[in-house]
Amino acid sequence: MPRLYLIALATAGIATLPAIAAASVTTAPAPAAPQGPWGGVSNVSRSGSPSDDPRLAAAPTGSVSYVWEGWNGRTWQIRLRTRGPRGGFTPPVTLSAAGANHEDPRIAIGSDGLTAVAWKNMRRWNRTVQVRVRQPGARRFGTTRTISNPNSDATQDRIAVLPNGDVIVVWVQGQRGLRVVQARVLKRGAKSFGRTVNVSRGPVVDSQAEGDPSIGVAGDGAVTVAWEIATRDGSFVIQARRRSPGGSWGPVQGLSTRGAQSNDVKVAASATGEVVVIWARERDAANPTSGGFGQIQARIQPAGSTSWGPITNLSRAGTHASDPQVAIAPDGRITTVWEWASDALAAQKMTQSRTRPAGGAWGPLQVLSQRGADVDDPALVVATDGTTTAAWKRSYGTGGVRVQARTRHGAATAWSSAVWLSGARGEADEPRLTVAPNGVVTAVWKLSSPLRVVPDQDFYLQTASTRFPG
């Protein structure tokens, strides 16, 4: 949440809320062309116009749409801007209504170009989830739809477009200690969303638990939603539930074991229906001085199965790993990245990765970032030819932060050398990635001026892409 927003909330006498963690939405991509090197940096929003929490999605034409929170001098608004398939930006448009703060934008684009954007409306103490949809070929978005219960607080909205054009929105509903993961679906061509479904079995029983849902969409339209939920022994566990292509919800399944804090869950699903769920398991709840500060774990559900394979420990025990990301290539190869430190108090972290070929065993651990500088916020995407791109922010010099990326081409096992995406001035933050059907990878990040005086700090959005094939 931007610092200017915190000032506005304090001025209005409204309690501030914790930052919301991002979640991945993975859909099956289309055939890709060979990927070129990274091009130059462009501004998505202008310097002097505070912008925060960028998200982006690529359309089948190769165009990329960005959404973010933009400050209009009084409130935070949800804005959208599109870059054409060969460059050039449309003017920014405001999707949210005036007179209230809005936050946590999410965007998804379907295979026919249908674009759906969700966010939280902060007009009342009880936040609500709102959605706008732009139909394929349309120039304007439809009306704003409020889909959550306005009499109860809604947080952590996630959105995806299914292969058949349906839109699914997942969020966490309820007051502290009584939250439940909910979902609604807008059928293709329908005028209104369907009924609200309680995806999680019961309310979150711990006042600190947030849900943190993640969505994975398989090629046949099956949806897997995973989340974290607190148990009565004080630990957090990961649960998941599958929605069939026909719309039926299966049983809630537990994926992690009790006795520790499991969080940061992410889901990816392949075109053939294989699903992988990855999370970070923190130290033992009953033994806070135990050696493991955080370990990345994963479970896989094979295509056509309703059962999950065993838990696999991906990071090294006794170290601190967090913020995992996961992606599946069309050939079934699974790639994971996370941030790692030798212990929970380490000032310097690295980006690590492990890969599993389709039906095979997990490969060796690979270090992606250079040693000797702190890294954070890893992101990961895979193109349809198997080219995989990872990005993160990395400190440099005496106080700056830049975005870095590495690429692994096709079926190769080695990653290319790291490249800087953002410039050498300022502090880059919140890097995100998307990949278009033509193989072009686009990154977006927030750039802040090095000046730490809040009234004078400038933060706006920048973007870079791999060069257009052909």
C-alpha positions in Angstrom: 0.0 0.0 0.0 1.6 3.3 -1.0 2.7 5.7 1.7 0.4 8.5 0.5 -2.5 6.1 1.0 -1.5 5.5 4.6 -1.5 9.3 5.1 -4.9 9.6 3.6 -6.4 6.9 5.7 -4.9 8.3 8.9 -6.3 11.7 8.0 -9.7 10.2 7.5 -9.5 8.4 10.8 -9.7 4.9 9.2 -7.6 2.0 10.5 -5.1 0.8 8.0 -5.1 -2.8 6.9 -2.2 -5.2 6.2 -0.8 -5.5 2.7 -2.4 -8.2 0.5 -0.2 -10.9 -0.9 -0.4 -11.6 -4.6 -1.6 -14.9 -6.0 -1.0 -16.5 -9.3 -3.6 -17.3 -12.0 -2.3 -19.8 -14.5 -4.1 -20.6 -17.8 -2.9 -22.7 -20.7 -1.1 -20.6 -23.3 -1.1 -20.8 -27.1 1.8 -21.6 -29.6 4.7 -19.2 -29.3 7.4 -17.8 -31.7 11.1 -17.6 -30.7 11.7 -14.9 -28.1 13.9 -12.0 -28.7 16.1 -10.1 -26.1 14.7 -7.5 -23.8 14.0 -4.0 -25.2 13.9 -0.6 -23.6 11.9 0.8 -20.7 8.7 2.7 -21.2 6.5 4.5 -18.6 3.1 3.1 -18.1 2.1 6.0 -15.8 3.8 9.3 -15.7 6.2 10.6 -13.2 4.5 12.8 -10.6 1.3 10.7 -10.8 1.4 8.3 -7.8 0.8 4.7 -9.0 0.9 1.5 -7.1 0.2 -2.3 -7.2 0.6 -2.9 -10.9 -0.9 -6.0 -12.6 -0.9 -7.0 -16.3 -2.2 -9.6 -18.7 -1.5 -10.4 -22.4 -4.3 -10.7 -25.0 -4.2 -13.3 -27.8 -3.3 -10.5 -30.3 -0.1 -9.8 -28.3 -1.3 -6.6 -26.7 -0.8 -6.1 -23.0 -3.2 -4.4 -20.6 -2.0 -2.9 -17.3 -4.1 -2.1 -14.3 -3.0 -0.3 -11.1 -4.0 2.0 -8.3 -3.7 5.6 -9.4 -3.9 8.7 -7.1 -6.2 11.5 -8.4 -5.3 13.9 -5.6 -8.1 12.8 -3.3 -8.6 9.0 -3.7 -7.0 5.9 -5.2 -8.7 4.8 -8.4 -8.3 1.7 -10.6 -6.8 2.6 -13.9 -6.1 0.6 -17.1 -3.9 1.2 -20.1 -3.1 -1.1 -23.0 0.1 -1.4 -25.1 -0.5 -2.6 -28.7 1.0 -5.8 -30.1 3.7 -3.7 -31.8 4.0 -1.0 -29.2 2.2 2.3 -28.6 -0.1 2.9 -25.6 -3.7 3.8 -25.3 -4.6 6.7 -23.0 -5.3 5.5 -19.4 -8.9 5.0 -18.4 -10.4 4.9 -14.9 -12.5 1.9 -14.2 -13.6 2.6 -10.6 -16.1 5.2 -9.4 -15.1 8.6 -8.0 -15.5 9.5 -4.3 -13.9 6.4 -2.7 -10.6 4.6 -2.4 -10.1 1.4 -4.4 -7.3 -1.1 -4.2 -6.0 -4.6 -5.1 -6.6 -4.7 -8.8 -6.6 -8.0 -10.7 -6.9 -8.6 -14.5 -7.5 -11.6 -16.7 -7.8 -11.9 -20.4 -9.5 -14.8 -22.2 -8.4 -16.6 -25.4 -10.9 -14.5 -27.4 -9.8 -11.2 -25.9 -12.5 -10.9 -23.2 -11.0 -8.7 -20.5 -12.1 -8.8 -16.8 -10.8 -6.6 -14.0 -11.6 -7.0 -10.3 -10.8 -4.8 -7.3 -11.9 -3.8 -3.8 -14.1 -0.8 -3.2 -13.2 1.0 0.0 -16.3 3.3 0.2 -17.5 1.8 3.4 -15.9 0.1 6.3 -16.9 -3.2 4.8 -15.0 -3.5 1.6 -16.7 -4.9 -1.5 -15.4 -6.8 -4.5 -16.3 -5.1 -7.8 -15.8 -6.3 -11.4 -15.9 -4.8 -14.9 -15.8 -6.8 -18.1 -15.0 -5.8 -21.7 -16.4 -8.1 -24.3 -14.2 -9.3 -27.2 -14.0 -6.5 -29.8 -15.6 -3.9 -27.6 -14.0 -0.6 -27.0 -15.5 0.1 -23.6 -16.0 -1.9 -20.4 -19.5 -2.8 -19.1 -21.0 -1.5 -15.9 -19.4 -2.0 -12.5 -20.8 -5.1 -10.7 -20.5 -5.5 -6.9 -20.4 -9.2 -6.4 -19.6 -9.6 -2.7 -21.9 -9.1 0.3 -21.8 -5.4 1.3 -22.8 -6.2 4.9 -19.5 -8.2 5.4 -15.9 -7.3 4.6 -14.4 -8.7 1.4 -10.7 -9.0 0.7 -8.1 -10.7 -1.5 -9.9 -10.8 -4.8 -8.6 -13.1 -7.6 -9.9 -13.4 -11.1 -9.5 -15.7 -14.1 -11.2 -16.2 -17.5 -11.9 -19.9 -18.4 -11.3 -21.4 -21.8 -15.0 -21.2 -22.6 -15.2 -17.5 -21.8 -16.7 -17.8 -18.3 -15.2 -15.4 -15.6 -14.5 -16.7 -12.1 -13.8 -14.4 -9.2 -12.6 -15.7 -5.8 -12.2 -13.7 -2.6 -12.2 -13.9 1.2 -15.5 -12.8 2.8 -16.2 -12.0 6.5 -15.0 -10.3 9.6 -11.8 -11.2 11.5 -12.1 -14.7 12.8 -15.1 -15.6 10.6 -13.7 -15.4 7.1 -14.5 -17.9 4.3 -13.3 -18.3 0.8 -16.1 -17.5 -1.7 -16.5 -17.6 -5.5 -18.9 -16.4 -8.2 -19.0 -17.2 -11.9 -20.1 -15.0 -14.8 -21.2 -17.3 -17.6 -20.2 -16.3 -21.1 -23.0 -14.1 -22.5 -24.8 -13.8 -19.1 -25.9 -10.5 -17.7 -25.2 -11.3 -14.1 -23.0 -13.5 -12.0 -24.3 -16.8 -10.6 -24.8 -17.5 -6.9 -22.1 -17.2 -4.3 -20.4 -20.4 -3.4 -18.5 -21.0 -0.1 -15.4 -22.7 -1.5 -13.8 -23.3 1.9 -15.6 -25.7 4.2 -16.0 -23.4 7.2 -14.8 -20.1 8.6 -11.2 -19.3 9.4 -10.9 -19.9 13.1 -7.9 -17.7 13.8 -8.2 -13.9 13.9 -5.0 -13.4 12.0 -5.7 -15.8 9.1 -6.5 -14.2 5.8 -7.1 -17.0 3.3 -4.7 -15.8 0.6 -6.4 -17.8 -2.3 -4.8 -18.8 -5.6 -6.4 -20.0 -8.8 -5.2 -22.5 -11.4 -7.1 -23.1 -14.6 -6.5 -26.3 -16.7 -6.9 -26.5 -20.4 -10.3 -28.2 -20.1 -11.7 -25.4 -17.9 -11.3 -27.2 -14.5 -10.5 -24.8 -11.8 -8.4 -25.5 -8.7 -8.6 -23.0 -5.8 -6.1 -23.3 -2.9 -5.9 -21.2 0.3 -4.5 -21.2 3.8 -6.7 -21.7 6.8 -5.9 -21.7 10.5 -6.6 -24.7 12.7 -7.5 -24.8 16.4 -4.0 -25.9 17.4 -2.6 -22.5 16.1 -1.1 -23.8 12.9 -2.0 -22.9 9.3 -2.7 -25.6 6.7 -3.1 -25.5 2.9 -6.4 -26.7 1.5 -7.7 -27.0 -2.1 -10.9 -27.6 -3.9 -11.6 -28.4 -7.6 -14.4 -27.1 -9.8 -15.1 -29.4 -12.7 -15.4 -28.1 -16.3 -19.2 -28.6 -15.9 -19.3 -26.3 -12.8 -19.5 -28.9 -9.9 -17.4 -28.3 -6.9 -15.6 -31.3 -5.4 -14.6 -31.9 -1.8 -12.2 -29.8 0.2 -8.8 -31.5 0.3 -6.0 -30.9 2.8 -2.6 -30.6 1.3 -0.1 -29.6 4.0 0.4 -31.1 7.5 -0.5 -29.5 10.8 2.0 -28.3 13.4 3.5 -25.3 11.5 2.5 -22.2 9.6 2.0 -23.0 5.9 1.3 -19.9 3.7 2.1 -18.2 0.4 0.2 -20.8 -1.6 0.3 -20.7 -5.4 -1.5 -23.0 -7.9 -0.6 -23.8 -11.6 -2.6 -26.1 -13.9 -1.5 -27.4 -17.3 -3.3 -27.7 -20.6 -3.6 -31.5 -20.0 -5.0 -31.1 -16.5 -2.1 -31.7 -14.2 -2.1 -29.4 -11.1 0.7 -28.3 -8.8 0.3 -26.5 -5.5 3.3 -24.9 -3.8 3.6 -23.2 -0.5 6.1 -22.1 2.2 6.0 -24.0 5.5 7.3 -21.9 8.4 8.7 -23.1 11.7 6.9 -25.6 13.9 4.1 -23.9 15.8 4.7 -26.0 18.9 8.4 -25.5 18.9 9.3 -21.9 17.8 13.0 -22.5 18.3 13.1 -25.5 15.8 15.7 -25.3 13.1 13.5 -24.8 10.1 12.5 -21.2 9.5 10.8 -21.8 6.2 10.7 -24.6 3.6 9.1 -24.7 0.2 6.8 -27.7 -0.3 4.8 -28.9 -3.2 2.2 -31.5 -4.1 1.1 -32.6 -7.6 -2.2 -33.9 -8.8 -1.8 -35.9 -12.0 -4.1 -35.2 -15.0 -7.3 -37.2 -14.7 -6.8 -37.9 -11.0 -8.6 -36.6 -7.9 -5.7 -37.7 -5.6 -2.6 -35.7 -4.7 0.9 -37.1 -4.7 3.2 -36.9 -1.6 4.6 -33.7 -0.2 8.0 -32.8 -1.7 10.4 -30.5 0.1 12.0 -28.3 -2.6 14.2 -26.0 -0.5 16.9 -27.0 1.9 15.9 -27.7 5.5 17.2 -25.4 8.2 17.2 -22.3 6.0 14.6 -19.6 5.3 12.6 -19.9 2.0 9.5 -17.9 1.2 7.4 -16.3 -1.6 7.2 -19.3 -3.9 6.1 -19.1 -7.6 5.2 -21.9 -10.0 4.5 -22.4 -13.7 3.8 -25.4 -16.0 5.0 -25.6 -19.6 2.8 -27.2 -22.3 5.1 -30.3 -22.2 4.3 -30.7 -18.5 7.6 -29.4 -17.1 7.1 -27.6 -13.8 9.3 -24.7 -12.8 9.4 -23.1 -9.3 11.2 -20.1 -7.9 11.4 -18.6 -4.4 13.5 -16.3 -2.3 16.0 -17.8 0.1 18.2 -16.9 2.9 20.6 -18.9 5.1 18.4 -18.0 8.1 15.4 -15.9 9.0 17.6 -12.9 10.1 19.8 -12.9 7.0 20.1 -9.5 5.4 20.9 -10.9 2.0 18.6 -13.3 0.1 18.8 -15.1 -3.2 16.4 -16.4 -5.8 16.4 -20.2 -6.1 14.7 -22.6 -8.5 13.9 -26.2 -9.1 12.4 -27.9 -12.1 10.5 -31.2 -12.6 10.2 -32.7 -16.1 6.8 -34.2 -17.0 6.4 -37.4 -15.0 10.0 -37.2 -13.7 11.8 -36.3 -10.5 12.6 -32.8 -9.3 16.0 -31.6 -10.5 18.8 -30.0 -8.6 18.5 -26.7 -6.9 19.6 -23.7 -9.0 20.6 -20.3 -7.8 19.4 -17.6 -10.2 20.4 -14.3 -8.5 24.0 -13.2 -7.8 25.3 -13.6 -4.3 26.0 -10.6 -2.1 22.8 -8.5 -2.5 19.3 -8.8 -1.2 16.5 -10.0 -3.6 12.7 -10.1 -3.2 9.4 -10.5 -5.0 10.2 -13.3 -7.5 7.9 -13.7 -10.5 7.7 -16.5 -13.1 6.0 -17.1 -16.5 6.4 -19.8 -19.2 5.7 -19.5 -22.9 4.2 -22.2 -25.0 7.5 -23.2 -26.5 8.7 -23.9 -23.0 10.8 -20.7 -22.6 10.7 -19.7 -19.0 11.3 -16.3 -17.5 11.9 -15.4 -13.9 12.3 -11.9 -12.5 12.8 -10.3 -9.1 14.0 -7.1 -7.5 17.6 -6.8 -6.3 19.4 -4.2 -4.3 22.5 -2.6 -5.7 24.9 0.2 -4.7 24.2 1.9 -1.4 20.4 2.1 -1.5 18.9 1.5 -4.9 16.8 -1.4 -6.1 16.5 -2.8 -9.7 14.5 -5.4 -11.4 16.5 -8.4 -12.8 15.4 -11.3 -15.1 16.8 -14.6 -16.3 15.5 -16.8 -19.2 15.7 -20.5 -19.9 15.0 -21.3 -23.5 12.8 -24.2 -24.6 13.8 -27.5 -23.1 17.2 -26.3 -21.9 18.3 -26.8 -18.3 20.6 -23.8 -18.0 19.4 -20.3 -17.5 20.8 -17.3 -19.5 22.8 -14.6 -17.7 20.8 -12.2 -15.5 19.9 -8.9 -17.2 18.8 -5.6 -15.6 15.3 -4.5 -16.7 15.0 -1.3 -14.7 17.4 1.6 -14.7 20.2 2.4 -12.2 18.3 5.3 -10.5 15.5 4.9 -8.0 14.0 2.0 -6.2 12.1 -0.6 -8.3 9.4 -2.6 -6.6 6.5 -5.0 -7.2 7.8 -6.7 -10.4 5.1 -8.7 -12.3 5.3 -10.7 -15.6 3.0 -11.9 -18.3 3.7 -13.8 -21.6 1.7 -13.4 -24.8 0.8 -16.2 -27.2 3.5 -14.9 -29.6 6.1 -15.5 -26.8 6.7 -11.9 -25.9 7.3 -11.5 -22.2 6.4 -8.2 -20.5 7.4 -7.0 -17.1 6.0 -4.1 -15.1 7.2 -2.6 -11.9 6.8 0.5 -9.7 9.7 2.9 -9.6 10.1 5.2 -6.6 12.5 8.1 -6.3 15.4 7.5 -3.9 14.2 10.4 -1.8 12.7 9.0 1.4 10.7 12.1 2.4 7.2 10.9 2.0 5.5 14.2 0.8 8.1 14.5 -2.0 8.4 10.8 -3.0 7.5 10.1 -6.6 6.4 6.6 -7.6 5.1 5.6 -11.0 5.0 2.5 -13.3 7.5 1.3 -15.9 7.5 -1.6 -18.3 9.8 -3.6 -20.6 9.3 -6.4 -23.0 11.3 -9.0 -24.9 11.5 -7.8 -28.5 8.7 -8.7 -30.8 9.4 -11.8 -32.9 9.6 -11.5 -36.7 
